[in-house]
Amino acid sequence: MLLIDVVTTSSAVAATRSRKQKVAVIADLLSRAAAGPELEVVTSYVGGALLQRRTGVGWRGLASLPDPAAEASLTVVGVDATFERLARISGPGSQAARAAAVTQLFAAATADEQSWLRGLVTGELRQGALDALVQEGLAVAVGLPVAAVRRAAMLAGSTVAIARAAVEGGETALAAIGLEVGRPVLPMLASSAPTVAEALVKVGGEGAVDTKLDGIRVQVHRLGDGGSPADDTVLVVTRSLDDITARLPEVVEVARSLPARSFVLDGEVLALDAAGRPRPFQETASRTALQDGVAGVRVTPFFFDLLHVDGRDLLDSPGTARAAALEALVPAEFRVPRLVTSDVEAAEAFTRHVLAAGHEGVVVKDLAAPYAAGRRGAAWVKVKPVHTLDLVVLAVEWGSGRRQGLLSNIHLGARDDAQPGGFVMLGKTFKGMTDEMLAWQTKRFLGLAEGPTDGYVVRVRPEQVVEIAIDGLQASTRYPGGVALRFARVVRYRDDKAAGEADTLETVKELSR
């Protein structure tokens, strides 16, 4: 199969808002790939992800691309093989070798393929094809119930992992895929609500109000062999199922101290200060990202769910049963603080206490619901306070897919007289933009354009103020101000404010503190 077939499908998916049409387009592509060797690659690509976790290629390596090819010739298998080679490049001369391989790949790509590949590599392929849609498309392509595909993908850890089984073995093969201790499962996700009261309504009136920690989501597996606990196999993975066991010996130590030989726990790890308050998120992230972590920084695990214990699967058990099993296995010092209530005032008081302790918010959970791994439904509902900043747009990126021909991703800056031009960049976002807003900002920012452009990023005069909602801030070495926005999204454009009235870097840092 040619790569252009995937790119064309991706564009078609991005061009429609109809879920039914998105699924139909994806199903057609997967049907054509089903009999070939590229099925897994196509399944991954149409979901917007590379098969390789890391390739060593980022925005900087894609800043200057060769002229595009006139005709499409790249195959899906060939492109995957190139990324596999890129992932393996290391040692002296690796930077030059990687640059040469990238140039060769992109020189063979058409203009549309270049744009699509850049989005795929950087993780910003905005096509509207989330994994749930790919699962529906796969189900349609092979004529199987969506529920069977979803459950198998959940237990196998990805849709890619079960695509071949769905095609060649059907529902019988998918049903044979069960929970295995030592094989990560996709984590259950939460939807959102603006208030605790609304979250309680979503879960049916009574629920568990869990503290939402600002840490790193982890899944911890322990598989004992009947010998010494020190010989047991312990696996610690992130939300994206990356293995970080070797980086978190303190979590492994806690796992081996628990009174069961086989279990799967869901929770968070975070760094605490001497008073037991959470340290900045960046310290936790750095500690889990590096082999040696940040000197002197330890993380503590806090668990909120139990999926398996000593041969007993709990995925389909109600939340009450899983909570009881969790309490029996894990000491309170390693459990997420929780309140079970139907009283809105009590839930709100608990939330205020959680926020005062420095945590992110709460997650309200339906205790009658099973663990729906890999799904973002109404059984878990997160509630977090929203912080807003008035920032200035410094540049804008041309969009792709449904946003082709529109200025989309905006670069955001705060006032800082110490910086050339008087502004310092804090991050960028394309979240929260309506079609009307995209059309308006394209016209607006083309009118403010100044200086050279690389055909992708348009620099603009720093005049337009925009109100941005954020979940928080984190330390950053990428931006000269030393801080970066977390989960930024557009609330509205502020035509009532001049750039000189935007928030300063000092204001931003004060919020961070």
C-alpha positions in Angstrom: 0.0 0.0 0.0 1.2 3.5 -0.8 1.6 6.1 1.9 -0.6 8.5 -0.2 -3.5 6.1 0.5 -3.1 6.7 4.2 -2.6 10.5 3.7 -5.8 10.7 1.6 -7.8 8.8 4.2 -6.4 11.0 7.0 -7.5 14.1 5.0 -11.0 12.7 4.5 -11.3 11.9 8.2 -10.2 15.4 9.1 -12.6 17.0 6.5 -15.8 15.6 8.1 -17.4 16.0 11.5 -19.6 13.0 11.0 -18.4 10.1 13.2 -20.2 7.6 11.0 -18.3 8.9 7.9 -15.0 8.9 9.7 -15.5 5.3 10.7 -16.5 4.4 7.2 -13.4 6.0 5.7 -11.1 4.3 8.2 -12.8 0.9 7.7 -12.3 1.1 3.9 -8.5 1.8 4.4 -8.2 -1.1 6.9 -10.1 -3.4 4.6 -7.6 -2.7 1.9 -4.6 -3.3 4.2 -6.1 -6.4 5.9 -4.4 -9.0 3.7 -1.0 -7.3 3.4 2.0 -7.0 5.7 1.3 -3.3 6.4 -1.9 -3.9 8.5 -0.3 -3.0 11.8 1.5 0.1 10.4 -1.6 1.3 8.7 -3.6 0.8 11.9 -1.1 2.9 13.8 -0.7 5.6 11.2 -4.5 6.2 10.7 -4.6 6.6 14.5 -2.0 9.4 14.2 1.0 7.6 15.7 4.3 6.0 14.7 5.0 2.4 15.7 8.3 3.6 17.1 8.2 5.2 20.5 11.1 7.5 19.7 12.9 8.3 16.5 15.2 11.1 17.5 13.5 13.4 15.1 11.6 16.5 16.2 10.6 20.0 15.1 14.2 21.2 14.8 15.1 18.3 12.5 12.1 19.1 10.3 12.6 22.9 10.1 14.1 22.8 6.6 12.7 20.2 4.2 13.8 19.4 0.6 11.6 20.2 -2.3 8.7 17.7 -2.5 8.4 14.9 -5.1 6.1 15.4 -8.0 4.5 11.9 -7.7 3.7 9.6 -4.9 5.9 6.6 -4.6 6.5 5.9 -0.9 5.1 2.7 0.5 3.8 2.3 4.1 6.2 -0.6 4.7 9.1 1.4 3.4 8.3 4.5 5.5 8.0 2.3 8.6 11.4 0.7 7.8 12.9 4.2 7.6 11.6 5.2 11.0 12.8 1.9 12.4 16.3 2.8 11.1 16.1 6.3 12.5 15.1 4.8 15.9 18.3 2.7 16.0 20.8 5.4 15.0 23.1 6.2 17.8 26.7 7.1 18.6 29.3 9.3 16.9 27.9 10.8 13.7 24.3 10.0 14.6 23.1 13.5 14.1 24.4 13.7 10.5 23.1 10.2 9.7 19.7 11.0 11.0 19.5 14.3 9.1 20.5 12.4 5.9 17.9 9.8 6.4 15.2 12.4 7.0 16.2 14.4 3.9 16.0 11.2 1.8 12.6 10.3 3.1 11.1 13.7 2.7 12.6 14.3 -0.7 10.7 11.2 -1.9 7.4 12.5 -0.4 4.9 14.7 -2.2 3.8 18.0 -0.6 0.8 16.5 1.0 2.9 13.5 2.3 5.5 15.9 3.7 2.9 17.9 5.6 1.3 14.7 6.9 4.6 13.1 7.9 5.7 16.2 9.8 2.5 16.0 11.8 2.9 12.3 12.4 6.5 12.7 13.6 5.8 15.6 15.9 2.6 14.2 17.4 0.5 17.1 16.0 -1.4 15.3 13.3 -4.8 16.9 13.8 -7.0 14.6 11.8 -9.7 13.7 14.3 -9.0 10.0 14.2 -8.7 8.9 17.8 -8.0 5.3 18.8 -11.7 4.8 19.6 -12.6 5.6 16.0 -9.9 3.3 14.7 -11.3 0.5 16.8 -14.8 1.2 15.3 -13.3 1.2 11.8 -11.5 -2.1 12.4 -14.7 -3.6 13.7 -16.6 -2.6 10.6 -13.7 -3.7 8.3 -13.8 -7.2 9.6 -17.4 -7.5 10.6 -17.0 -7.9 14.3 -18.8 -6.3 17.3 -17.1 -3.1 18.4 -17.3 -4.2 22.0 -15.1 -7.3 21.2 -12.5 -5.1 19.5 -12.4 -2.6 22.3 -12.0 -5.1 25.1 -9.3 -7.0 23.2 -7.4 -3.7 22.5 -7.8 -2.7 26.2 -6.3 -6.0 27.4 -3.6 -6.2 24.8 -2.5 -2.6 25.3 -3.3 -1.2 21.9 -5.4 -1.5 18.8 -2.3 -2.3 16.7 -1.6 -5.3 18.9 -5.0 -7.0 18.1 -5.5 -5.9 14.4 -4.0 -9.1 13.0 -6.0 -11.3 15.4 -9.2 -9.5 14.4 -8.5 -10.1 10.7 -7.3 -13.7 10.9 -9.1 -15.1 13.9 -12.2 -13.1 14.3 -14.2 -12.9 17.5 -12.8 -16.2 18.8 -9.3 -14.9 18.6 -10.2 -11.6 20.3 -12.1 -13.4 23.1 -9.0 -15.4 23.8 -7.1 -12.2 24.7 -7.3 -11.8 28.5 -5.7 -9.8 31.2 -2.1 -11.0 31.8 -0.1 -9.8 34.8 3.0 -8.3 33.2 1.2 -7.1 30.0 0.0 -3.5 30.5 -3.6 -2.7 29.7 -4.9 0.6 28.4 -5.9 2.9 31.4 -9.4 4.0 32.2 -9.8 7.8 31.5 -12.1 10.5 32.9 -14.4 12.9 31.3 -14.8 16.5 32.7 -17.3 18.6 34.6 -17.1 22.2 35.7 -18.3 21.5 39.3 -18.4 18.7 41.8 -22.2 18.9 41.9 -22.4 18.2 38.2 -19.9 15.4 38.5 -22.0 13.7 41.1 -25.1 14.0 38.9 -23.1 12.3 36.1 -22.2 9.3 38.3 -25.7 8.8 39.6 -25.8 10.9 42.8 -23.4 9.0 45.0 -19.8 8.4 44.2 -16.2 8.2 45.4 -14.5 11.6 45.4 -10.8 10.9 44.8 -8.0 13.3 45.2 -6.6 14.2 41.7 -2.9 14.2 42.1 -0.7 16.2 39.8 1.7 13.4 39.1 2.6 10.7 36.5 0.0 8.0 35.9 1.4 4.5 36.5 0.3 0.9 36.2 2.2 -1.5 38.5 2.3 -5.2 37.8 3.8 -7.8 40.2 4.2 -11.4 39.2 5.5 -13.7 42.0 7.1 -17.1 41.4 6.6 -18.5 44.8 10.2 -17.8 45.9 11.6 -14.7 47.6 9.7 -11.5 47.1 12.9 -9.9 46.0 12.9 -12.3 43.0 9.4 -11.3 41.9 9.0 -9.6 38.6 7.7 -6.0 39.0 6.7 -3.8 36.0 6.0 -0.1 36.2 4.6 1.6 33.1 3.3 5.0 32.2 -0.1 6.0 30.8 1.3 5.5 27.3 2.6 2.1 28.5 6.3 3.0 28.4 8.4 0.8 30.8 9.9 3.0 33.5 10.5 0.2 36.1 14.3 0.8 36.3 13.8 4.5 37.0 11.5 4.0 40.0 13.2 1.7 42.5 11.1 3.2 45.3 7.9 2.1 43.6 9.3 -1.4 43.0 10.1 -1.5 46.7 6.5 -0.6 47.7 5.1 -3.2 45.2 7.2 -6.0 46.7 6.1 -5.0 50.3 2.4 -5.6 49.6 0.8 -8.9 50.9 0.1 -10.5 47.5 2.2 -12.2 45.0 0.3 -11.2 41.9 -1.5 -8.0 41.2 -2.1 -5.1 38.8 -2.5 -1.6 40.4 -3.5 1.7 38.9 -2.3 5.0 40.4 0.0 8.0 40.3 3.5 8.8 41.4 4.6 12.2 42.5 7.4 14.0 44.4 6.5 15.4 47.8 8.3 18.0 49.9 9.2 17.6 53.6 5.7 18.8 54.6 4.0 16.2 52.4 2.9 18.7 49.8 3.4 18.1 46.0 6.6 19.5 44.6 6.4 21.2 41.1 5.1 18.8 38.4 8.3 19.3 36.4 10.3 17.6 39.2 8.1 14.5 39.1 8.2 14.5 35.3 12.0 14.8 35.3 12.4 12.2 38.0 10.4 9.6 35.9 11.9 10.7 32.6 15.6 10.1 33.4 17.4 7.0 34.6 18.9 8.9 37.5 16.1 11.4 37.9 16.6 14.7 39.7 19.2 14.5 42.4 17.6 14.0 45.8 14.1 13.8 44.5 12.1 10.7 45.5 8.6 9.8 44.3 5.8 8.2 46.2 3.2 6.0 44.6 -0.5 6.5 45.4 -2.9 3.9 44.1 -6.6 4.3 43.4 -7.6 1.1 41.6 -6.9 -2.6 41.6 -7.5 -4.7 38.4 -6.1 -8.1 39.5 -5.0 -9.8 42.7 -3.6 -13.3 43.2 -5.4 -14.9 40.2 -8.6 -12.9 40.5 -9.5 -10.5 37.7 -11.4 -7.4 38.9 -11.9 -5.5 35.7 -15.6 -6.4 35.5 -16.2 -6.0 39.2 -18.0 -2.9 40.4 -16.0 0.0 41.9 -17.1 -1.0 45.4 -15.5 -4.4 45.1 -12.3 -3.1 43.6 -12.1 -0.4 46.4 -12.5 -3.1 49.1 -9.8 -5.2 47.5 -7.5 -2.2 47.2 -8.0 -1.3 50.8 -7.2 -4.9 51.9 -4.0 -4.9 49.8 -2.5 -1.4 50.0 -1.8 0.6 53.2 -3.5 4.0 53.5 -0.2 5.8 53.1 0.0 4.6 49.5 -3.7 5.0 48.6 -5.2 8.1 47.1 -7.3 10.0 49.7 -11.0 9.4 49.0 -14.5 10.4 50.3 -17.5 8.4 49.4 -20.6 10.6 49.5 -23.8 11.8 47.9 -23.7 15.1 49.8 -22.7 17.9 47.5 -21.6 20.2 50.4 -19.4 17.4 51.8 -17.9 16.7 48.4 -17.2 20.4 47.9 -15.6 20.8 51.3 -13.4 17.8 50.5 -12.4 19.4 47.2 -11.5 22.6 48.9 -9.3 20.6 51.3 -7.6 18.8 48.4 -6.9 22.1 46.6 -5.5 23.7 49.8 -3.1 20.8 50.1 -1.7 21.7 46.7 -3.3 19.0 44.6 -4.9 19.4 41.1 -8.6 18.7 41.9 -10.8 15.7 42.3 -12.1 12.7 40.2 -15.7 11.7 41.0 -16.3 8.0 40.3 -19.3 5.8 39.9 -18.8 2.9 42.4 -21.2 0.6 40.5 -19.2 0.8 37.2 -16.5 -1.7 36.0 -13.1 -0.7 35.0 -13.5 0.4 31.4 -9.9 0.5 30.3 -9.0 2.8 27.4 -12.4 4.6 27.5 -13.2 8.1 28.5 -16.8 7.8 29.7 -19.2 9.2 32.4 -18.1 6.7 35.1 -15.1 8.8 36.1 -15.5 12.6 36.0 -12.6 15.0 36.8 -13.2 18.5 38.3 -10.3 21.0 38.2 -10.1 24.7 38.8 -9.4 26.7 35.7 -6.7 29.4 35.6 -6.7 32.0 32.8 -4.1 34.4 31.5 -4.2 37.2 29.0 -1.3 36.6 26.6 -0.2 38.0 23.2 0.0 36.1 20.0 3.6 36.2 18.6 3.3 33.8 15.6 0.8 31.4 14.0 1.2 28.1 12.2 -0.7 27.1 9.1 -3.1 24.2 9.8 -3.5 20.8 8.2 -6.3 18.4 7.5 -9.6 20.1 8.1 -7.7 23.3 9.0 -5.8 23.3 5.7 -5.5 26.9 4.4 -6.3 28.4 7.9 -3.9 29.8 10.5 -4.3 27.5 13.5 -1.6 26.9 16.1 -0.9 30.2 18.0 2.4 31.0 19.7 1.7 32.7 23.1 3.8 35.3 24.9 3.8 37.2 28.2 5.1 40.8 28.6 8.7 40.9 29.6 10.7 44.1 29.2 14.0 42.1 29.6 13.4 40.3 26.3 14.0 41.7 22.8 10.6 42.9 21.5 9.2 43.0 25.1 7.6 39.6 25.0 8.6 36.0 26.0 7.1 32.9 24.5 5.4 30.5 27.0 4.0 27.9 24.6 1.4 27.4 21.8 -2.0 25.9 21.3 -4.7 25.1 18.7 -7.2 23.9 21.3 -10.6 25.6 21.8 -10.9 27.2 18.4 -14.3 27.2 16.6 -14.6 27.4 12.8 -15.6 31.0 13.1 -12.6 31.8 15.3 -10.2 30.1 12.8 -11.6 32.1 9.9 -11.4 35.3 11.9 -7.9 34.7 13.2 -6.6 33.8 9.7 -7.7 37.2 8.4 -6.5 39.0 11.5 -3.1 37.5 11.7 -2.4 37.8 7.9 -3.0 41.5 8.5 -0.4 41.5 11.3 2.2 39.3 9.5 5.7 40.6 9.5 9.2 39.4 8.7 10.2 36.2 6.8 8.2 33.0 6.9 9.3 29.4 6.3 6.0 28.6 4.7 4.7 27.1 8.0 5.1 29.6 10.7 3.9 33.2 10.2 5.4 35.8 12.5 3.1 38.6 13.5 3.2 42.0 15.2 2.6 41.4 19.0 -0.7 43.2 19.2 -3.5 40.7 19.6 -4.4 39.7 23.1 -6.0 36.3 23.7 -7.5 34.8 27.0 -6.0 31.4 27.6 -7.2 28.8 30.1 -4.5 26.5 31.5 -4.3 23.6 33.9 -1.0 24.9 35.3 2.5 25.8 34.5 5.8 23.9 34.6 9.5 24.7 34.6 11.0 24.8 31.1 14.4 25.0 29.5 12.9 25.3 26.1 11.5 28.8 26.6 13.7 31.8 27.8 11.1 32.7 30.5 11.8 29.4 32.3 8.1 28.4 32.4 5.7 26.8 30.0 1.9 26.5 29.8 0.2 23.2 30.6 -2.8 22.1 28.6 -3.5 25.6 27.2 -6.7 26.3 25.3 -8.3 29.4 23.8 -11.2 31.0 25.8 -11.7 34.2 23.6 -9.8 36.9 21.9 -9.6 40.2 23.8 -10.2 43.1 21.5 -10.8 45.2 24.6 -7.2 44.9 25.7 -4.0 46.3 24.2 -0.8 44.2 24.2 0.6 46.5 26.9 -2.2 45.2 29.2 -1.4 41.5 28.8 -0.1 39.5 31.8 3.6 39.9 32.6 6.1 37.0 33.0 6.2 37.9 36.7 2.4 37.4 37.0 2.7 34.1 35.3 5.6 33.0 37.6 3.5 34.1 40.6 0.7 31.9 39.5 3.2 29.0 39.2 4.4 29.6 42.7 
